[in-house]
Amino acid sequence: MSANGILQIVLDLLPLLIPILLIQAGLVIYALIDLNKRSTVKGTRVLWAVLLVIAAISFPTGILVSAAYLGWGRHAEV
């Protein structure tokens, strides 16, 4: 497959990828804000922050890491 063929496939899928990337960015931003507000979290705060920032630029890991933090990591407060 030529470079033009790959580029055409990416351009065809772009309208489908944009909403997913926006959802991922929103989840990562929300998780980082929540991480900043909480006094305690499960695991280390620095590790969560690094994972969330790295995951923000990789797809679909951003959704998975954000969901892991929001579902498990933030529930340390009673």
N, CA, C and O atoms as a Tripos MOL2 file, in Angstrom:
@<TRIPOS>MOLECULE
protein
  312   311    78     0     0
PROTEIN
NO_CHARGES

@<TRIPOS>ATOM
      1 N           0.8440   -1.1730    0.0000 N.3       1 MET1
      2 CA          0.0000    0.0000    0.0000 C.3       1 MET1
      3 C           0.8880    1.2340    0.0000 C.2       1 MET1
      4 O           1.8580    1.3120    0.7530 O.2       1 MET1
      5 N           0.5550    2.1780   -0.8330 N.am      2 SER2
      6 CA          1.3620    3.3840   -0.9670 C.3       2 SER2
      7 C           1.0230    4.3920    0.1310 C.2       2 SER2
      8 O           0.0320    4.2520    0.8490 O.2       2 SER2
      9 N           1.8650    5.3950    0.2360 N.am      3 ALA3
     10 CA          1.6540    6.4410    1.2350 C.3       3 ALA3
     11 C           0.3620    7.2010    0.9510 C.2       3 ALA3
     12 O          -0.3240    7.6210    1.8830 O.2       3 ALA3
     13 N           0.0270    7.3790   -0.3120 N.am      4 ASN4
     14 CA         -1.2140    8.0690   -0.6590 C.3       4 ASN4
     15 C          -2.4330    7.2680   -0.2290 C.2       4 ASN4
     16 O          -3.4390    7.8370    0.1960 O.2       4 ASN4
     17 N          -2.3410    5.9440   -0.3390 N.am      5 GLY5
     18 CA         -3.4500    5.0950    0.0830 C.3       5 GLY5
     19 C          -3.6670    5.1480    1.5850 C.2       5 GLY5
     20 O          -4.8050    5.1950    2.0530 O.2       5 GLY5
     21 N          -2.5720    5.1410    2.3410 N.am      6 ILE6
     22 CA         -2.6650    5.2250    3.8080 C.3       6 ILE6
     23 C          -3.2170    6.5810    4.2180 C.2       6 ILE6
     24 O          -4.0640    6.6710    5.1050 O.2       6 ILE6
     25 N          -2.7350    7.6380    3.5700 N.am      7 LEU7
     26 CA         -3.2170    8.9830    3.8700 C.3       7 LEU7
     27 C          -4.7130    9.1070    3.5800 C.2       7 LEU7
     28 O          -5.4380    9.7600    4.3310 O.2       7 LEU7
     29 N          -5.1680    8.4960    2.5160 N.am      8 GLN8
     30 CA         -6.5890    8.5480    2.1690 C.3       8 GLN8
     31 C          -7.4300    7.8150    3.2060 C.2       8 GLN8
     32 O          -8.5180    8.2720    3.5540 O.2       8 GLN8
     33 N          -6.9370    6.6840    3.7040 N.am      9 ILE9
     34 CA         -7.6540    5.9360    4.7440 C.3       9 ILE9
     35 C          -7.7620    6.7760    6.0130 C.2       9 ILE9
     36 O          -8.8250    6.8410    6.6300 O.2       9 ILE9
     37 N          -6.6630    7.4180    6.4000 N.am     10 VAL10
     38 CA         -6.6660    8.2650    7.5990 C.3      10 VAL10
     39 C          -7.6340    9.4220    7.4240 C.2      10 VAL10
     40 O          -8.3860    9.7420    8.3450 O.2      10 VAL10
     41 N          -7.6280   10.0460    6.2710 N.am     11 LEU11
     42 CA         -8.5450   11.1560    6.0160 C.3      11 LEU11
     43 C         -10.0010   10.6970    6.0120 C.2      11 LEU11
     44 O         -10.8870   11.4410    6.4330 O.2      11 LEU11
     45 N         -10.2500    9.4850    5.5430 N.am     12 ASP12
     46 CA        -11.6120    8.9530    5.5620 C.3      12 ASP12
     47 C         -12.0830    8.6630    6.9830 C.2      12 ASP12
     48 O         -13.2660    8.8220    7.2850 O.2      12 ASP12
     49 N         -11.1760    8.2420    7.8550 N.am     13 LEU13
     50 CA        -11.5390    7.9030    9.2360 C.3      13 LEU13
     51 C         -11.5030    9.0960   10.1860 C.2      13 LEU13
     52 O         -11.9780    8.9950   11.3170 O.2      13 LEU13
     53 N         -10.9540   10.2070    9.7500 N.am     14 LEU14
     54 CA        -10.8030   11.3760   10.6160 C.3      14 LEU14
     55 C         -12.1090   11.8580   11.2360 C.2      14 LEU14
     56 O         -12.1080   12.1850   12.4230 O.2      14 LEU14
     57 N         -13.2210   11.9220   10.5090 N.am     15 PRO15
     58 CA        -14.4740   12.3450   11.1480 C.3      15 PRO15
     59 C         -14.9210   11.4050   12.2700 C.2      15 PRO15
     60 O         -15.6210   11.8320   13.1890 O.2      15 PRO15
     61 N         -14.5320   10.1520   12.2070 N.am     16 LEU16
     62 CA        -14.8830    9.2120   13.2710 C.3      16 LEU16
     63 C         -13.9290    9.3100   14.4570 C.2      16 LEU16
     64 O         -14.3260    9.0420   15.5910 O.2      16 LEU16
     65 N         -12.6820    9.6880   14.2110 N.am     17 LEU17
     66 CA        -11.6800    9.7440   15.2710 C.3      17 LEU17
     67 C         -11.7520   11.0240   16.1000 C.2      17 LEU17
     68 O         -11.4080   11.0090   17.2820 O.2      17 LEU17
     69 N         -12.1840   12.1140   15.5110 N.am     18 ILE18
     70 CA        -12.2110   13.3980   16.2250 C.3      18 ILE18
     71 C         -13.0720   13.3440   17.4880 C.2      18 ILE18
     72 O         -12.6050   13.8000   18.5320 O.2      18 ILE18
     73 N         -14.3050   12.8120   17.4590 N.am     19 PRO19
     74 CA        -15.0830   12.7520   18.7040 C.3      19 PRO19
     75 C         -14.4300   11.8680   19.7710 C.2      19 PRO19
     76 O         -14.4890   12.1820   20.9600 O.2      19 PRO19
     77 N         -13.8180   10.7810   19.3540 N.am     20 ILE20
     78 CA        -13.1530    9.8940   20.3160 C.3      20 ILE20
     79 C         -11.9600   10.6010   20.9450 C.2      20 ILE20
     80 O         -11.7390   10.4810   22.1500 O.2      20 ILE20
     81 N         -11.1940   11.3300   20.1540 N.am     21 LEU21
     82 CA        -10.0490   12.0710   20.6950 C.3      21 LEU21
     83 C         -10.5030   13.1850   21.6360 C.2      21 LEU21
     84 O          -9.8370   13.4580   22.6350 O.2      21 LEU21
     85 N         -11.6270   13.8300   21.3290 N.am     22 LEU22
     86 CA        -12.1490   14.8640   22.2210 C.3      22 LEU22
     87 C         -12.6360   14.2670   23.5440 C.2      22 LEU22
     88 O         -12.4340   14.8590   24.6040 O.2      22 LEU22
     89 N         -13.2680   13.1090   23.4820 N.am     23 ILE23
     90 CA        -13.6960   12.4280   24.7090 C.3      23 ILE23
     91 C         -12.4800   12.0480   25.5430 C.2      23 ILE23
     92 O         -12.4810   12.2150   26.7620 O.2      23 ILE23
     93 N         -11.4420   11.5370   24.8850 N.am     24 GLN24
     94 CA        -10.2220   11.1670   25.5910 C.3      24 GLN24
     95 C          -9.5920   12.3850   26.2640 C.2      24 GLN24
     96 O          -9.2040   12.3150   27.4300 O.2      24 GLN24
     97 N          -9.4890   13.4850   25.5480 N.am     25 ALA25
     98 CA         -8.9000   14.6960   26.1200 C.3      25 ALA25
     99 C          -9.7260   15.1950   27.2980 C.2      25 ALA25
    100 O          -9.1710   15.6100   28.3150 O.2      25 ALA25
    101 N         -11.0430   15.1570   27.1660 N.am     26 GLY26
    102 CA        -11.9110   15.5940   28.2680 C.3      26 GLY26
    103 C         -11.7510   14.7210   29.5080 C.2      26 GLY26
    104 O         -11.6960   15.2290   30.6280 O.2      26 GLY26
    105 N         -11.6770   13.4110   29.3050 N.am     27 LEU27
    106 CA        -11.4890   12.5040   30.4450 C.3      27 LEU27
    107 C         -10.1530   12.7290   31.1400 C.2      27 LEU27
    108 O         -10.0800   12.7360   32.3690 O.2      27 LEU27
    109 N          -9.1070   12.9130   30.3590 N.am     28 VAL28
    110 CA         -7.7810   13.1360   30.9480 C.3      28 VAL28
    111 C          -7.7560   14.4510   31.7200 C.2      28 VAL28
    112 O          -7.2120   14.5060   32.8230 O.2      28 VAL28
    113 N          -8.3330   15.4990   31.1640 N.am     29 ILE29
    114 CA         -8.3600   16.7980   31.8490 C.3      29 ILE29
    115 C          -9.1720   16.6970   33.1320 C.2      29 ILE29
    116 O          -8.7570   17.2040   34.1740 O.2      29 ILE29
    117 N         -10.3270   16.0470   33.0600 N.am     30 TYR30
    118 CA        -11.1540   15.8720   34.2600 C.3      30 TYR30
    119 C         -10.4080   15.0700   35.3270 C.2      30 TYR30
    120 O         -10.4510   15.4160   36.5080 O.2      30 TYR30
    121 N          -9.7300   14.0060   34.9150 N.am     31 ALA31
    122 CA         -8.9900   13.1820   35.8630 C.3      31 ALA31
    123 C          -7.8380   13.9660   36.4980 C.2      31 ALA31
    124 O          -7.5840   13.8250   37.6950 O.2      31 ALA31
    125 N          -7.1460   14.7840   35.7180 N.am     32 LEU32
    126 CA         -6.0550   15.5930   36.2770 C.3      32 LEU32
    127 C          -6.5840   16.6380   37.2600 C.2      32 LEU32
    128 O          -5.9630   16.8750   38.2960 O.2      32 LEU32
    129 N          -7.7030   17.2550   36.9570 N.am     33 ILE33
    130 CA         -8.3030   18.2190   37.8750 C.3      33 ILE33
    131 C          -8.7330   17.5190   39.1560 C.2      33 ILE33
    132 O          -8.5000   18.0290   40.2520 O.2      33 ILE33
    133 N          -9.3620   16.3460   39.0240 N.am     34 ASP34
    134 CA         -9.7900   15.5830   40.1850 C.3      34 ASP34
    135 C          -8.5900   15.1370   41.0260 C.2      34 ASP34
    136 O          -8.6420   15.1700   42.2550 O.2      34 ASP34
    137 N          -7.5210   14.7240   40.3640 N.am     35 LEU35
    138 CA         -6.3040   14.3160   41.0630 C.3      35 LEU35
    139 C          -5.7320   15.4730   41.8630 C.2      35 LEU35
    140 O          -5.2390   15.2770   42.9740 O.2      35 LEU35
    141 N          -5.7910   16.6680   41.3140 N.am     36 ASN36
    142 CA         -5.2770   17.8500   42.0040 C.3      36 ASN36
    143 C          -6.1300   18.2100   43.2210 C.2      36 ASN36
    144 O          -5.5970   18.6990   44.2170 O.2      36 ASN36
    145 N          -7.4380   17.9800   43.1610 N.am     37 LYS37
    146 CA         -8.3430   18.3570   44.2470 C.3      37 LYS37
    147 C          -8.2970   17.3960   45.4260 C.2      37 LYS37
    148 O          -8.4830   17.8200   46.5670 O.2      37 LYS37
    149 N          -8.0560   16.1190   45.1790 N.am     38 ARG38
    150 CA         -8.1350   15.1140   46.2510 C.3      38 ARG38
    151 C          -6.9120   15.1530   47.1470 C.2      38 ARG38
    152 O          -5.7890   15.3750   46.6940 O.2      38 ARG38
    153 N          -7.1620   14.9280   48.4500 N.am     39 SER39
    154 CA         -6.0420   14.9050   49.3900 C.3      39 SER39
    155 C          -5.3400   13.5560   49.3830 C.2      39 SER39
    156 O          -4.1270   13.4970   49.5810 O.2      39 SER39
    157 N          -6.0770   12.4680   49.1570 N.am     40 THR40
    158 CA         -5.4640   11.1430   49.0760 C.3      40 THR40
    159 C          -6.0430   10.3810   47.8880 C.2      40 THR40
    160 O          -7.2090   10.5440   47.5290 O.2      40 THR40
    161 N          -5.2120    9.5620   47.3020 N.am     41 VAL41
    162 CA         -5.6270    8.6870   46.2070 C.3      41 VAL41
    163 C          -4.9860    7.3270   46.4210 C.2      41 VAL41
    164 O          -4.0230    7.1930   47.1750 O.2      41 VAL41
    165 N          -5.5290    6.3210   45.7490 N.am     42 LYS42
    166 CA         -4.9000    5.0070   45.7840 C.3      42 LYS42
    167 C          -3.6860    5.0550   44.8730 C.2      42 LYS42
    168 O          -3.7890    5.4830   43.7230 O.2      42 LYS42
    169 N          -2.5460    4.6260   45.3700 N.am     43 GLY43
    170 CA         -1.3080    4.7280   44.6120 C.3      43 GLY43
    171 C          -0.6630    6.0810   44.8490 C.2      43 GLY43
    172 O          -1.1190    6.8620   45.6850 O.2      43 GLY43
    173 N           0.3860    6.3480   44.1190 N.am     44 THR44
    174 CA          1.0830    7.6220   44.2980 C.3      44 THR44
    175 C           0.5310    8.6610   43.3360 C.2      44 THR44
    176 O           0.2250    8.3660   42.1810 O.2      44 THR44
    177 N           0.4120    9.8630   43.8310 N.am     45 ARG45
    178 CA         -0.1360   10.9740   43.0560 C.3      45 ARG45
    179 C           0.7380   11.2750   41.8300 C.2      45 ARG45
    180 O           0.2240   11.5480   40.7450 O.2      45 ARG45
    181 N           2.0530   11.2220   42.0140 N.am     46 VAL46
    182 CA          2.9680   11.5300   40.9100 C.3      46 VAL46
    183 C           2.8320   10.5010   39.7950 C.2      46 VAL46
    184 O           2.8330   10.8590   38.6170 O.2      46 VAL46
    185 N           2.7140    9.2270   40.1570 N.am     47 LEU47
    186 CA          2.5620    8.1830   39.1520 C.3      47 LEU47
    187 C           1.2700    8.3670   38.3610 C.2      47 LEU47
    188 O           1.2700    8.2420   37.1360 O.2      47 LEU47
    189 N           0.1770    8.6600   39.0470 N.am     48 TRP48
    190 CA         -1.0900    8.9050   38.3420 C.3      48 TRP48
    191 C          -0.9500   10.0930   37.3940 C.2      48 TRP48
    192 O          -1.4110   10.0350   36.2540 O.2      48 TRP48
    193 N          -0.3230   11.1620   37.8550 N.am     49 ALA49
    194 CA         -0.1730   12.3520   37.0160 C.3      49 ALA49
    195 C           0.6620   12.0430   35.7720 C.2      49 ALA49
    196 O           0.3060   12.4480   34.6650 O.2      49 ALA49
    197 N           1.7610   11.3320   35.9550 N.am     50 VAL50
    198 CA          2.6160   10.9800   34.8140 C.3      50 VAL50
    199 C           1.8600   10.0830   33.8370 C.2      50 VAL50
    200 O           1.9020   10.3010   32.6260 O.2      50 VAL50
    201 N           1.1730    9.0790   34.3630 N.am     51 LEU51
    202 CA          0.4040    8.1870   33.5000 C.3      51 LEU51
    203 C          -0.6750    8.9310   32.7280 C.2      51 LEU51
    204 O          -0.8740    8.6770   31.5400 O.2      51 LEU51
    205 N          -1.3670    9.8410   33.3880 N.am     52 LEU52
    206 CA         -2.4290   10.5880   32.7210 C.3      52 LEU52
    207 C          -1.8710   11.5150   31.6390 C.2      52 LEU52
    208 O          -2.4650   11.6390   30.5680 O.2      52 LEU52
    209 N          -0.7540   12.1550   31.9050 N.am     53 VAL53
    210 CA         -0.1710   13.0670   30.9150 C.3      53 VAL53
    211 C           0.3500   12.2780   29.7130 C.2      53 VAL53
    212 O           0.1340   12.6720   28.5670 O.2      53 VAL53
    213 N           1.0360   11.1640   29.9760 N.am     54 ILE54
    214 CA          1.5320   10.3370   28.8680 C.3      54 ILE54
    215 C           0.3680    9.7500   28.0780 C.2      54 ILE54
    216 O           0.3950    9.7110   26.8480 O.2      54 ILE54
    217 N          -0.6410    9.3000   28.7910 N.am     55 ALA55
    218 CA         -1.7930    8.6850   28.1260 C.3      55 ALA55
    219 C          -2.5880    9.6990   27.3220 C.2      55 ALA55
    220 O          -3.3010    9.3230   26.3920 O.2      55 ALA55
    221 N          -2.4800   10.9770   27.6610 N.am     56 ALA56
    222 CA         -3.2350   12.0000   26.9400 C.3      56 ALA56
    223 C          -2.8070   12.0880   25.4790 C.2      56 ALA56
    224 O          -3.5980   12.4890   24.6260 O.2      56 ALA56
    225 N          -1.5690   11.7170   25.1860 N.am     57 ILE57
    226 CA         -1.0850   11.8270   23.8100 C.3      57 ILE57
    227 C          -1.0780   10.4950   23.0760 C.2      57 ILE57
    228 O          -0.6600   10.4250   21.9200 O.2      57 ILE57
    229 N          -1.5350    9.4430   23.7360 N.am     58 SER58
    230 CA         -1.5800    8.1480   23.0620 C.3      58 SER58
    231 C          -3.0150    7.6450   23.0210 C.2      58 SER58
    232 O          -3.7690    7.7920   23.9840 O.2      58 SER58
    233 N          -3.3770    7.0540   21.9010 N.am     59 PHE59
    234 CA         -4.7520    6.5980   21.7030 C.3      59 PHE59
    235 C          -4.7560    5.0870   21.6270 C.2      59 PHE59
    236 O          -3.9010    4.5410   20.9280 O.2      59 PHE59
    237 N          -5.6240    4.3830   22.2710 N.am     60 PRO60
    238 CA         -6.7220    4.7200   23.1650 C.3      60 PRO60
    239 C          -6.3430    4.6320   24.6390 C.2      60 PRO60
    240 O          -7.2210    4.5440   25.4970 O.2      60 PRO60
    241 N          -5.0610    4.6530   24.9380 N.am     61 THR61
    242 CA         -4.6320    4.4950   26.3200 C.3      61 THR61
    243 C          -5.1470    5.5900   27.2280 C.2      61 THR61
    244 O          -5.3550    5.3490   28.4170 O.2      61 THR61
    245 N          -5.3580    6.7760   26.7090 N.am     62 GLY62
    246 CA         -5.8630    7.8780   27.5220 C.3      62 GLY62
    247 C          -7.2090    7.5580   28.1320 C.2      62 GLY62
    248 O          -7.4630    7.8830   29.2920 O.2      62 GLY62
    249 N          -8.0630    6.9310   27.3690 N.am     63 ILE63
    250 CA         -9.3810    6.5540   27.8700 C.3      63 ILE63
    251 C          -9.2320    5.4830   28.9450 C.2      63 ILE63
    252 O          -9.9100    5.5300   29.9720 O.2      63 ILE63
    253 N          -8.3500    4.5240   28.7120 N.am     64 LEU64
    254 CA         -8.1750    3.4230   29.6640 C.3      64 LEU64
    255 C          -7.5600    3.8940   30.9780 C.2      64 LEU64
    256 O          -8.0350    3.5180   32.0490 O.2      64 LEU64
    257 N          -6.5140    4.7090   30.9120 N.am     65 VAL65
    258 CA         -5.8590    5.1910   32.1340 C.3      65 VAL65
    259 C          -6.7890    6.1320   32.8970 C.2      65 VAL65
    260 O          -6.8570    6.0670   34.1240 O.2      65 VAL65
    261 N          -7.5020    7.0010   32.1910 N.am     66 SER66
    262 CA         -8.4560    7.8940   32.8550 C.3      66 SER66
    263 C          -9.5470    7.0910   33.5520 C.2      66 SER66
    264 O          -9.9200    7.3860   34.6870 O.2      66 SER66
    265 N         -10.0490    6.0800   32.8660 N.am     67 ALA67
    266 CA        -11.0860    5.2400   33.4720 C.3      67 ALA67
    267 C         -10.5370    4.4860   34.6830 C.2      67 ALA67
    268 O         -11.2460    4.3160   35.6750 O.2      67 ALA67
    269 N          -9.2920    4.0350   34.6160 N.am     68 ALA68
    270 CA         -8.6850    3.3370   35.7530 C.3      68 ALA68
    271 C          -8.5630    4.2710   36.9530 C.2      68 ALA68
    272 O          -8.8640    3.8830   38.0810 O.2      68 ALA68
    273 N          -8.1190    5.5060   36.7060 N.am     69 TYR69
    274 CA         -8.0050    6.4550   37.8110 C.3      69 TYR69
    275 C          -9.3790    6.8050   38.3700 C.2      69 TYR69
    276 O          -9.5900    6.7560   39.5820 O.2      69 TYR69
    277 N         -10.3110    7.1570   37.4890 N.am     70 LEU70
    278 CA        -11.6200    7.5930   37.9520 C.3      70 LEU70
    279 C         -12.4050    6.4540   38.6020 C.2      70 LEU70
    280 O         -13.1880    6.6920   39.5220 O.2      70 LEU70
    281 N         -12.2060    5.2380   38.1420 N.am     71 GLY71
    282 CA        -12.9270    4.1040   38.6990 C.3      71 GLY71
    283 C         -12.2960    3.4970   39.9220 C.2      71 GLY71
    284 O         -13.0020    3.0000   40.8000 O.2      71 GLY71
    285 N         -10.9730    3.5240   40.0000 N.am     72 TRP72
    286 CA        -10.2960    2.8410   41.1080 C.3      72 TRP72
    287 C          -9.4200    3.7870   41.9270 C.2      72 TRP72
    288 O          -9.4770    3.7700   43.1560 O.2      72 TRP72
    289 N          -8.6260    4.5950   41.2730 N.am     73 GLY73
    290 CA         -7.5900    5.3780   41.9470 C.3      73 GLY73
    291 C          -8.0810    6.4910   42.8460 C.2      73 GLY73
    292 O          -7.4220    6.8160   43.8330 O.2      73 GLY73
    293 N          -9.2020    7.0750   42.5370 N.am     74 ARG74
    294 CA         -9.6310    8.2390   43.3070 C.3      74 ARG74
    295 C         -10.4710    7.8940   44.5180 C.2      74 ARG74
    296 O         -10.7830    8.7840   45.3090 O.2      74 ARG74
    297 N         -10.8470    6.6500   44.6950 N.am     75 HIS75
    298 CA        -11.7570    6.2870   45.7760 C.3      75 HIS75
    299 C         -11.0340    5.9350   47.0720 C.2      75 HIS75
    300 O         -11.3710    4.9460   47.7240 O.2      75 HIS75
    301 N         -10.0470    6.7380   47.4460 N.am     76 ALA76
    302 CA         -9.3330    6.4960   48.6910 C.3      76 ALA76
    303 C          -9.9960    7.1960   49.8650 C.2      76 ALA76
    304 O          -9.8130    6.7900   51.0120 O.2      76 ALA76
    305 N         -10.7700    8.2520   49.5900 N.am     77 GLU77
    306 CA        -11.4360    8.9910   50.6580 C.3      77 GLU77
    307 C         -12.6730    8.2340   51.0990 C.2      77 GLU77
    308 O         -13.3840    7.6530   50.2790 O.2      77 GLU77
    309 N         -12.9250    8.2440   52.3920 N.am     78 VAL78
    310 CA        -14.0880    7.5420   52.9250 C.3      78 VAL78
    311 C         -15.1780    8.5260   53.2980 C.2      78 VAL78
    312 O         -16.2420    8.1210   53.7670 O.2      78 VAL78
@<TRIPOS>BOND
     1     1     2 1
     2     2     3 1
     3     3     4 2
     4     3     5 am
     5     5     6 1
     6     6     7 1
     7     7     8 2
     8     7     9 am
     9     9    10 1
    10    10    11 1
    11    11    12 2
    12    11    13 am
    13    13    14 1
    14    14    15 1
    15    15    16 2
    16    15    17 am
    17    17    18 1
    18    18    19 1
    19    19    20 2
    20    19    21 am
    21    21    22 1
    22    22    23 1
    23    23    24 2
    24    23    25 am
    25    25    26 1
    26    26    27 1
    27    27    28 2
    28    27    29 am
    29    29    30 1
    30    30    31 1
    31    31    32 2
    32    31    33 am
    33    33    34 1
    34    34    35 1
    35    35    36 2
    36    35    37 am
    37    37    38 1
    38    38    39 1
    39    39    40 2
    40    39    41 am
    41    41    42 1
    42    42    43 1
    43    43    44 2
    44    43    45 am
    45    45    46 1
    46    46    47 1
    47    47    48 2
    48    47    49 am
    49    49    50 1
    50    50    51 1
    51    51    52 2
    52    51    53 am
    53    53    54 1
    54    54    55 1
    55    55    56 2
    56    55    57 am
    57    57    58 1
    58    58    59 1
    59    59    60 2
    60    59    61 am
    61    61    62 1
    62    62    63 1
    63    63    64 2
    64    63    65 am
    65    65    66 1
    66    66    67 1
    67    67    68 2
    68    67    69 am
    69    69    70 1
    70    70    71 1
    71    71    72 2
    72    71    73 am
    73    73    74 1
    74    74    75 1
    75    75    76 2
    76    75    77 am
    77    77    78 1
    78    78    79 1
    79    79    80 2
    80    79    81 am
    81    81    82 1
    82    82    83 1
    83    83    84 2
    84    83    85 am
    85    85    86 1
    86    86    87 1
    87    87    88 2
    88    87    89 am
    89    89    90 1
    90    90    91 1
    91    91    92 2
    92    91    93 am
    93    93    94 1
    94    94    95 1
    95    95    96 2
    96    95    97 am
    97    97    98 1
    98    98    99 1
    99    99   100 2
   100    99   101 am
   101   101   102 1
   102   102   103 1
   103   103   104 2
   104   103   105 am
   105   105   106 1
   106   106   107 1
   107   107   108 2
   108   107   109 am
   109   109   110 1
   110   110   111 1
   111   111   112 2
   112   111   113 am
   113   113   114 1
   114   114   115 1
   115   115   116 2
   116   115   117 am
   117   117   118 1
   118   118   119 1
   119   119   120 2
   120   119   121 am
   121   121   122 1
   122   122   123 1
   123   123   124 2
   124   123   125 am
   125   125   126 1
   126   126   127 1
   127   127   128 2
   128   127   129 am
   129   129   130 1
   130   130   131 1
   131   131   132 2
   132   131   133 am
   133   133   134 1
   134   134   135 1
   135   135   136 2
   136   135   137 am
   137   137   138 1
   138   138   139 1
   139   139   140 2
   140   139   141 am
   141   141   142 1
   142   142   143 1
   143   143   144 2
   144   143   145 am
   145   145   146 1
   146   146   147 1
   147   147   148 2
   148   147   149 am
   149   149   150 1
   150   150   151 1
   151   151   152 2
   152   151   153 am
   153   153   154 1
   154   154   155 1
   155   155   156 2
   156   155   157 am
   157   157   158 1
   158   158   159 1
   159   159   160 2
   160   159   161 am
   161   161   162 1
   162   162   163 1
   163   163   164 2
   164   163   165 am
   165   165   166 1
   166   166   167 1
   167   167   168 2
   168   167   169 am
   169   169   170 1
   170   170   171 1
   171   171   172 2
   172   171   173 am
   173   173   174 1
   174   174   175 1
   175   175   176 2
   176   175   177 am
   177   177   178 1
   178   178   179 1
   179   179   180 2
   180   179   181 am
   181   181   182 1
   182   182   183 1
   183   183   184 2
   184   183   185 am
   185   185   186 1
   186   186   187 1
   187   187   188 2
   188   187   189 am
   189   189   190 1
   190   190   191 1
   191   191   192 2
   192   191   193 am
   193   193   194 1
   194   194   195 1
   195   195   196 2
   196   195   197 am
   197   197   198 1
   198   198   199 1
   199   199   200 2
   200   199   201 am
   201   201   202 1
   202   202   203 1
   203   203   204 2
   204   203   205 am
   205   205   206 1
   206   206   207 1
   207   207   208 2
   208   207   209 am
   209   209   210 1
   210   210   211 1
   211   211   212 2
   212   211   213 am
   213   213   214 1
   214   214   215 1
   215   215   216 2
   216   215   217 am
   217   217   218 1
   218   218   219 1
   219   219   220 2
   220   219   221 am
   221   221   222 1
   222   222   223 1
   223   223   224 2
   224   223   225 am
   225   225   226 1
   226   226   227 1
   227   227   228 2
   228   227   229 am
   229   229   230 1
   230   230   231 1
   231   231   232 2
   232   231   233 am
   233   233   234 1
   234   234   235 1
   235   235   236 2
   236   235   237 am
   237   237   238 1
   238   238   239 1
   239   239   240 2
   240   239   241 am
   241   241   242 1
   242   242   243 1
   243   243   244 2
   244   243   245 am
   245   245   246 1
   246   246   247 1
   247   247   248 2
   248   247   249 am
   249   249   250 1
   250   250   251 1
   251   251   252 2
   252   251   253 am
   253   253   254 1
   254   254   255 1
   255   255   256 2
   256   255   257 am
   257   257   258 1
   258   258   259 1
   259   259   260 2
   260   259   261 am
   261   261   262 1
   262   262   263 1
   263   263   264 2
   264   263   265 am
   265   265   266 1
   266   266   267 1
   267   267   268 2
   268   267   269 am
   269   269   270 1
   270   270   271 1
   271   271   272 2
   272   271   273 am
   273   273   274 1
   274   274   275 1
   275   275   276 2
   276   275   277 am
   277   277   278 1
   278   278   279 1
   279   279   280 2
   280   279   281 am
   281   281   282 1
   282   282   283 1
   283   283   284 2
   284   283   285 am
   285   285   286 1
   286   286   287 1
   287   287   288 2
   288   287   289 am
   289   289   290 1
   290   290   291 1
   291   291   292 2
   292   291   293 am
   293   293   294 1
   294   294   295 1
   295   295   296 2
   296   295   297 am
   297   297   298 1
   298   298   299 1
   299   299   300 2
   300   299   301 am
   301   301   302 1
   302   302   303 1
   303   303   304 2
   304   303   305 am
   305   305   306 1
   306   306   307 1
   307   307   308 2
   308   307   309 am
   309   309   310 1
   310   310   311 1
   311   311   312 2
@<TRIPOS>SUBSTRUCTURE
     1 MET1         2 RESIDUE 1 A MET
     2 SER2         6 RESIDUE 1 A SER
     3 ALA3        10 RESIDUE 1 A ALA
     4 ASN4        14 RESIDUE 1 A ASN
     5 GLY5        18 RESIDUE 1 A GLY
     6 ILE6        22 RESIDUE 1 A ILE
     7 LEU7        26 RESIDUE 1 A LEU
     8 GLN8        30 RESIDUE 1 A GLN
     9 ILE9        34 RESIDUE 1 A ILE
    10 VAL10       38 RESIDUE 1 A VAL
    11 LEU11       42 RESIDUE 1 A LEU
    12 ASP12       46 RESIDUE 1 A ASP
    13 LEU13       50 RESIDUE 1 A LEU
    14 LEU14       54 RESIDUE 1 A LEU
    15 PRO15       58 RESIDUE 1 A PRO
    16 LEU16       62 RESIDUE 1 A LEU
    17 LEU17       66 RESIDUE 1 A LEU
    18 ILE18       70 RESIDUE 1 A ILE
    19 PRO19       74 RESIDUE 1 A PRO
    20 ILE20       78 RESIDUE 1 A ILE
    21 LEU21       82 RESIDUE 1 A LEU
    22 LEU22       86 RESIDUE 1 A LEU
    23 ILE23       90 RESIDUE 1 A ILE
    24 GLN24       94 RESIDUE 1 A GLN
    25 ALA25       98 RESIDUE 1 A ALA
    26 GLY26      102 RESIDUE 1 A GLY
    27 LEU27      106 RESIDUE 1 A LEU
    28 VAL28      110 RESIDUE 1 A VAL
    29 ILE29      114 RESIDUE 1 A ILE
    30 TYR30      118 RESIDUE 1 A TYR
    31 ALA31      122 RESIDUE 1 A ALA
    32 LEU32      126 RESIDUE 1 A LEU
    33 ILE33      130 RESIDUE 1 A ILE
    34 ASP34      134 RESIDUE 1 A ASP
    35 LEU35      138 RESIDUE 1 A LEU
    36 ASN36      142 RESIDUE 1 A ASN
    37 LYS37      146 RESIDUE 1 A LYS
    38 ARG38      150 RESIDUE 1 A ARG
    39 SER39      154 RESIDUE 1 A SER
    40 THR40      158 RESIDUE 1 A THR
    41 VAL41      162 RESIDUE 1 A VAL
    42 LYS42      166 RESIDUE 1 A LYS
    43 GLY43      170 RESIDUE 1 A GLY
    44 THR44      174 RESIDUE 1 A THR
    45 ARG45      178 RESIDUE 1 A ARG
    46 VAL46      182 RESIDUE 1 A VAL
    47 LEU47      186 RESIDUE 1 A LEU
    48 TRP48      190 RESIDUE 1 A TRP
    49 ALA49      194 RESIDUE 1 A ALA
    50 VAL50      198 RESIDUE 1 A VAL
    51 LEU51      202 RESIDUE 1 A LEU
    52 LEU52      206 RESIDUE 1 A LEU
    53 VAL53      210 RESIDUE 1 A VAL
    54 ILE54      214 RESIDUE 1 A ILE
    55 ALA55      218 RESIDUE 1 A ALA
    56 ALA56      222 RESIDUE 1 A ALA
    57 ILE57      226 RESIDUE 1 A ILE
    58 SER58      230 RESIDUE 1 A SER
    59 PHE59      234 RESIDUE 1 A PHE
    60 PRO60      238 RESIDUE 1 A PRO
    61 THR61      242 RESIDUE 1 A THR
    62 GLY62      246 RESIDUE 1 A GLY
    63 ILE63      250 RESIDUE 1 A ILE
    64 LEU64      254 RESIDUE 1 A LEU
    65 VAL65      258 RESIDUE 1 A VAL
    66 SER66      262 RESIDUE 1 A SER
    67 ALA67      266 RESIDUE 1 A ALA
    68 ALA68      270 RESIDUE 1 A ALA
    69 TYR69      274 RESIDUE 1 A TYR
    70 LEU70      278 RESIDUE 1 A LEU
    71 GLY71      282 RESIDUE 1 A GLY
    72 TRP72      286 RESIDUE 1 A TRP
    73 GLY73      290 RESIDUE 1 A GLY
    74 ARG74      294 RESIDUE 1 A ARG
    75 HIS75      298 RESIDUE 1 A HIS
    76 ALA76      302 RESIDUE 1 A ALA
    77 GLU77      306 RESIDUE 1 A GLU
    78 VAL78      310 RESIDUE 1 A VAL
